[in-house]
Structure formats: C-alpha cells, structure tokens
Amino acid sequence: DRLNEIEIPSLLLWGKYDFVVPPSMGQIAYDSVNTTEKELVIFNTSGHNPMVNEGERMTQLVKEFIEKYR
C-alpha cells in the first residue's frame, strides 16, 4: 500500500507462471508506482524465479535499465 510513494525509475519483473505472486499483482504494482519512468516485463516461460528460468534475458534487461537511468 506504499507503492505510490515510489517516484524513481522502476523496473518490475514478473514470471507469467508465477503462482506465488501472480502477474496480475505485477500489473497492480505497475499501476501503483508514482512515476512515468517505469517498465513491467513479463517473462513468458518463467514462474516465480525468472532469474533461474530466463537468467540471461533478466540480466540484460536489468543492465539496460540501469544504463538508461544512471
């Protein structure tokens, strides 16, 4: 309930098959963050651990996001 206090660039990463914290929660988080500089990425072949299932893609996205906003 404090996501609206986030005002810095935000990258939200979610697995399509995450049954612990479903993608619908990712959309809610995305909608709640109070910045226009935000991205929501859904990993199509991952569950709760996209860093394991799609680690290379996740690493690349994080690097690109950091480079964009540093």
C-alpha positions in Angstrom: 0.0 0.0 0.0 3.0 2.3 -0.2 3.9 1.8 -3.8 2.5 5.2 -4.7 5.4 6.7 -2.7 7.9 5.4 -5.3 8.9 8.3 -7.5 12.1 7.0 -9.1 12.5 4.9 -12.3 11.2 1.4 -11.6 11.7 -2.0 -13.3 9.1 -4.6 -12.3 10.0 -8.2 -13.4 7.4 -10.9 -13.3 7.0 -14.5 -14.4 3.9 -15.4 -16.5 3.5 -18.6 -14.5 4.2 -17.2 -11.0 1.6 -18.7 -8.8 3.2 -17.2 -5.6 2.8 -13.6 -6.7 0.7 -13.8 -9.9 1.3 -11.4 -12.9 -2.0 -9.6 -12.0 -0.1 -8.3 -8.9 2.6 -7.1 -11.2 0.1 -5.0 -13.1 -1.3 -3.6 -9.9 2.2 -2.7 -8.7 3.0 -1.1 -12.1 -0.2 0.9 -11.9 0.5 2.0 -8.3 4.1 3.2 -8.7 4.1 7.0 -8.9 6.5 7.6 -11.8 6.2 7.7 -15.6 9.6 6.1 -15.9 8.6 2.5 -15.2 8.5 -0.8 -17.0 6.7 -4.0 -16.4 8.3 -7.1 -18.0 6.5 -10.4 -18.0 8.8 -13.4 -18.6 6.8 -15.8 -20.8 8.5 -19.1 -19.7 9.0 -18.4 -16.0 7.3 -18.8 -12.7 8.4 -17.1 -9.5 12.1 -17.3 -10.4 12.8 -15.7 -13.8 16.4 -15.2 -12.7 16.7 -19.0 -12.9 14.5 -19.8 -15.9 15.4 -16.8 -18.1 18.6 -15.5 -16.3 20.4 -14.1 -19.4 17.3 -12.1 -20.5 16.8 -10.8 -17.0 20.4 -9.8 -16.6 20.3 -8.0 -20.0 17.1 -6.1 -19.1 18.5 -5.0 -15.7 21.7 -3.8 -17.3 19.8 -1.8 -19.9 17.5 -0.3 -17.3 20.5 0.7 -15.1 22.3 2.2 -18.1 19.2 4.2 -19.1 18.6 5.8 -15.7 22.1 6.1 -14.1 
